[in-house]
């Protein structure tokens, strides 16, 4: 089954639809934050911390938010804005699809752990589907050329190493 998903052109079309949906969602969220010029993650973090008292989020996550994220809210605001934007672009273009999906999953897990239920679980599942699809998830995108180029460079390097061993 996994082999079929990783090589089927029909599966690649399904991955394309998923990739475009996730890419558009991430890109629009990231650009919205970038264009507003005043995005500050500290409000979201403080809301999550308020929910930790009610038991909605885990105490260890609340401690992380309070001790690491909140004092560095400016850095995390930057990471969220640009992370969403870059993940969205990569998914829309089909560039480094598995890595972009993984980074999107990490962001969505963070949001989910902070009590933002919404669509985050669905995005995590769709990201996992893209990762399972491997290079086939980027077949109809830039990955088609990136991955073949990387494979060719790897094969060239292997051939050179083989020749050196023979000498």
Buried (B, 14 or more C-beta within 10 A) or exposed (E): EEEEBBBBEEBBEBBBEBBBBBBEBBBEBBBEBBEEEEBEBBEBBBEBBEBBEEEEBEEEBBEBBBEEBBEBBEEBBBBBBEBBBBBBBBBBBBBBBBEBBBBBBBBBBBBBBBBBEEEBEEBBEBBEBBBBBBBBBBBBBBBBEBBEEEEEEEEEEEEEEEEEEEE
